[in-house]
Amino acid sequence: MPTIVLADDHNVVRNALKALLEAEPDFRVIGEAKDGLETVKMVERLKPDVLVTDLMMPGINGIEVTRQVSKRYPGTNVVVLSMYADEAYVLEALRAGAKAYVLKESSPEELTIAVKEVAAGNHYLGSSLSQRAIEAYTRQSESAIIDPYDTLTTREREVLHLVAQGCANIEICSRLFISRRTVEIHRANMMRKLHLHGQTELIRLRSSEGFYLRTARLMNLFLIQI
């Protein structure tokens, strides 16, 4: 019986997903989270077989949640549930370690199939997603080009996501349970690695509709909306 944690910042959506999955006799939902940081902590505590996570959440987004969970808790397989069919998003999810990517516009049956597949150790892409995404991912994995975002530590990524949401240092301290000096160090390192120069660029980053991270392997801009 696969155990499942659900992560979505919308209560109505999360409740609907829970009802859908618990209608399956072999599924058991053991936890629900409404932001990325809470999700990672819940996975650490509950060790579910499957995490079903929204792509866009406050705190840290679903891509970063997937990366952390896949790296730190390999026994938990991740299903990314998203409204974005763009190959860039699919590729980033796969790169981060997702075992499945399902569109929110898919049928309910498709999500249950995805959960069953990843619980069995398989990969799954929704039927409406292009096979080209898997082919591009394979080519991308063979590339030696380093994406600057990949050079960030886990904590630097968390600081970046919170800064992009407009969180001040004191709020970041509270969210991550670290000192203000530690936040300042992570923030400076993050800016250096991503070639951000000064407060002006940070203000521009958080005042935009989302924030952009250049990915060398995709050779374009990958939009991560918070």
C-alpha positions in Angstrom: 0.0 0.0 0.0 1.8 3.2 -1.2 1.9 6.0 1.4 1.5 9.5 -0.1 2.2 13.0 0.9 0.4 15.8 -1.0 1.8 19.3 -1.5 -0.2 22.1 -2.9 -0.8 25.7 -1.5 -4.5 25.7 -2.5 -6.7 23.9 0.1 -9.5 23.1 -2.4 -7.1 21.5 -4.8 -5.3 19.6 -2.1 -8.6 18.3 -0.6 -9.8 17.2 -4.1 -6.5 15.4 -4.7 -6.8 13.6 -1.4 -10.3 12.5 -2.1 -9.3 11.2 -5.5 -6.3 9.3 -4.3 -8.0 7.8 -1.2 -10.7 6.5 -3.4 -8.1 4.0 -4.5 -8.1 1.0 -2.1 -4.3 0.6 -2.2 -3.4 4.3 -1.6 -3.0 6.0 1.8 -2.5 9.8 2.2 -0.4 10.3 5.3 0.4 14.0 5.1 -0.5 17.3 3.5 1.7 20.4 3.0 1.0 23.9 1.7 4.5 25.3 1.0 7.8 23.9 -0.2 9.8 24.2 3.0 7.0 22.4 4.9 6.9 19.7 2.3 10.6 18.8 2.7 10.2 18.7 6.5 7.1 16.5 6.2 8.9 14.0 3.8 11.8 13.9 6.3 9.4 13.1 9.1 6.9 10.7 7.4 9.1 9.0 4.8 6.3 8.4 2.3 6.6 6.1 -0.7 5.3 8.9 -3.0 5.3 12.7 -2.9 2.7 14.4 -5.2 3.8 18.1 -5.4 2.5 21.1 -7.2 5.1 22.9 -9.4 4.5 26.4 -8.1 4.4 26.9 -4.3 5.5 29.5 -1.8 8.7 28.9 0.2 10.5 26.9 -2.4 8.9 25.7 -5.6 8.2 22.2 -6.6 11.3 21.9 -8.7 13.5 22.6 -5.7 11.4 20.4 -3.4 11.9 17.6 -5.9 15.6 18.1 -6.0 15.9 18.1 -2.2 13.6 15.1 -1.7 15.3 13.1 -4.5 18.7 13.7 -3.1 18.1 13.4 0.6 15.2 10.8 0.7 15.7 8.5 -2.4 13.0 6.1 -1.0 10.4 8.8 -1.8 9.4 9.0 -5.5 8.2 12.3 -6.7 5.2 13.0 -9.0 5.1 16.6 -10.2 1.6 17.9 -10.8 1.6 21.0 -13.0 -0.4 23.3 -15.3 2.6 23.9 -17.5 3.1 21.6 -20.5 6.3 23.4 -21.8 9.2 21.1 -22.3 11.4 23.4 -20.3 9.4 22.6 -17.1 9.2 18.9 -17.8 13.0 18.8 -18.4 13.7 20.7 -15.2 11.5 18.4 -13.2 13.2 15.3 -14.6 16.6 16.8 -14.0 15.6 17.5 -10.4 14.8 13.8 -9.9 11.0 13.6 -10.6 9.8 10.2 -11.6 6.5 11.5 -13.1 5.1 14.7 -14.5 1.4 15.0 -14.9 -0.6 18.0 -16.1 -3.5 19.3 -14.0 -5.7 19.2 -17.0 -5.2 15.4 -17.3 -7.9 13.0 -16.3 -8.1 11.8 -12.7 -7.2 8.3 -13.8 -3.9 9.6 -15.2 -2.7 10.8 -11.7 -3.6 7.5 -10.1 -1.6 5.7 -12.9 1.4 7.9 -12.3 1.3 7.2 -8.5 1.1 3.5 -9.2 4.0 3.6 -11.7 6.4 5.6 -9.5 5.5 3.5 -6.5 6.6 0.5 -8.6 9.9 2.3 -9.4 9.0 3.3 -12.9 8.9 6.7 -14.7 5.7 8.2 -16.1 4.9 11.2 -18.3 1.3 12.3 -19.0 -0.1 11.1 -22.3 -0.2 14.7 -23.7 3.5 15.4 -23.0 5.9 15.1 -25.9 8.3 12.2 -26.2 10.7 14.8 -27.3 11.0 15.9 -23.7 12.5 12.5 -22.8 14.8 12.6 -25.8 15.9 16.2 -24.9 16.5 15.1 -21.3 18.7 12.3 -22.4 20.8 14.6 -24.6 20.9 17.1 -21.9 22.1 14.6 -19.3 25.1 13.8 -21.6 26.2 17.4 -21.7 29.1 18.6 -19.5 27.9 22.2 -19.4 27.3 23.4 -15.9 24.2 25.4 -15.1 25.1 28.2 -12.5 22.0 27.3 -10.5 23.4 23.8 -10.0 26.4 25.3 -8.2 24.2 26.7 -5.4 24.0 24.8 -2.1 20.6 23.7 -0.8 20.5 26.6 1.7 21.6 29.1 -1.0 18.7 28.0 -3.2 16.2 28.4 -0.3 17.5 31.9 0.4 17.2 32.7 -3.3 13.6 31.6 -3.5 12.7 33.5 -0.4 14.5 36.7 -1.6 12.6 36.4 -4.9 9.4 36.5 -2.9 10.4 39.7 -1.2 11.3 38.3 2.2 13.6 40.4 4.2 16.6 38.9 6.0 14.9 38.8 9.3 12.0 36.8 7.8 14.4 34.4 6.1 16.0 33.8 9.5 12.7 32.9 10.9 11.6 30.6 8.0 15.0 28.7 7.8 15.9 28.8 11.5 19.3 30.4 10.9 21.1 33.5 12.1 21.0 36.8 10.2 24.7 36.6 9.6 24.3 33.2 8.1 21.5 34.5 5.8 23.8 37.4 4.7 26.6 34.9 3.9 24.3 32.6 1.8 22.8 35.6 0.1 26.2 37.0 -0.9 27.4 33.6 -2.1 24.2 33.1 -4.1 24.5 36.5 -5.8 28.1 35.9 -6.7 27.4 32.5 -8.2 24.5 33.7 -10.2 26.3 36.9 -11.3 23.8 39.2 -9.6 25.2 42.6 -8.8 23.8 44.7 -6.0 20.4 45.5 -4.5 19.0 46.9 -7.7 19.1 43.5 -9.5 17.5 41.8 -6.4 14.7 44.4 -6.5 14.2 43.8 -10.2 14.2 40.1 -9.5 11.5 40.1 -6.9 9.3 42.8 -8.6 9.0 40.8 -11.8 6.2 38.4 -12.4 8.6 35.5 -11.8 12.3 35.1 -11.8 14.6 33.8 -14.5 17.5 31.5 -14.1 19.6 30.9 -17.2 20.1 27.2 -17.9 23.1 26.5 -20.2 21.8 23.1 -21.1 18.5 24.4 -22.4 20.2 27.5 -24.0 17.2 29.6 -23.1 15.5 31.1 -20.1 13.6 28.9 -17.7 10.9 30.7 -15.9 10.3 29.7 -12.2 7.2 31.5 -11.0 6.6 31.8 -7.3 
